[in-house]
Amino acid sequence: MRACLLLVVLAILPCGSAFCADPSMWFPELTRLDLKDEGIRVWYPKANATPVTTRPAYLKDYDDAGVYGAQPLLLDLGHGLPTLALACDSGPSNDPSCRLLSKFDDPASAIFESAGNDFVFLTTAEIYVFGGTDYTYDHRRLFRFDGKHFAEIAQPFRYVGIEGKTKASLALTSMRSADAPREAAKKVLATLPPDTTITILLNAASGDNEYGQNPDYLVRTREGLIGWAHIPTRPDGTTIVEGLRYAGD
C-alpha cells in the first residue's frame, strides 16, 4: 500500500518541491549518507546496515580509470535476501549509479543496478531512485524484489513537471501520436507558436526506445489547454522546449 501511495504522490509532486530536494521528509526514519565524490545520496535503515571497513579490491580498477567508486554499506533488507553490498560510482562521464551486490568483492553479482543521484532502500525490499541522469527529466523509479533481482515497477505515466517556452511551433492533439500517428494528426486542438510558455505534465511510459526516451508528453498551456505533444529529442540532446533536454552523453 505504501509503495502504491508513494507512486501516486510522485506522479503529482512538482520537482521544485522539497521532496525532489530531499527525500528525508518522506522517509524520516531512514539515515542519509552523502557520497560527494560519486555525486550520490543514499537513504537506508540504520538498524539493518553495517559500515564496510575493508575496501574491496575491484575498486582499484575504478581508481585506475579515473572514476570515483565506493562500497560503504552492507544492507540486510529481509525477504529472504542475502546481506547485500551497496556499491556506487560516479561513472566515466558524470553518470552516477548504484548497485547491490550479492557477493562482496564481485561487481558482476549485482541483483540491482540503476543510474541516479538519490537512492532510497527500504526493508520492504523496495528501492526508490531519483535523478535525471541519462534522461530528459527525473523518472522517479521504483524497484521491487521479485525473488531473484530488483525489477522496475512500470508506471502508466511518468510525472515531468518542467515549465519552459517553445522554440518552434508545437501541435497539441487529443491523442498520443504513438497510438495512431495519422489519426493524431487529424485531432489537433491547437498549434502553439514559438515562445509559448507551457508546463510538461506527464510523459507516456509505454513505447520507450532503447535509451528510455519517449517523445509523447501531456502538455498544459497557461490558459489551461491540455493536450498531447510530440517532442522528440534531437541528436544534440535538446528539444524544442527550453528546459527539456537529455542529461547525458
Buried (B, 14 or more C-beta within 10 A) or exposed (E): EEEEEBBEEBBEBEBEEEBBEBBBEBBEEBBBBEBEEBBBBBBBBEEBBEEBEEEBEBBEEBEEEEBBBBBBBBBBBEEEBBBBBBBBBBBEEEBBBBBBBBEBEEBEBBBBBBBBBBBBBBBEBBBBBBBBBBBBBBBBBBBBBEEEEBBBBEBEBBBBBBBBBBBEEBBBBEBBBBEEEEEBEEBEBBEBEEEBEBBBBBBBBEEBEEEEBBBBBBBBBEEEEBBBBBBEBEEEEBBBBBBBBBBBE
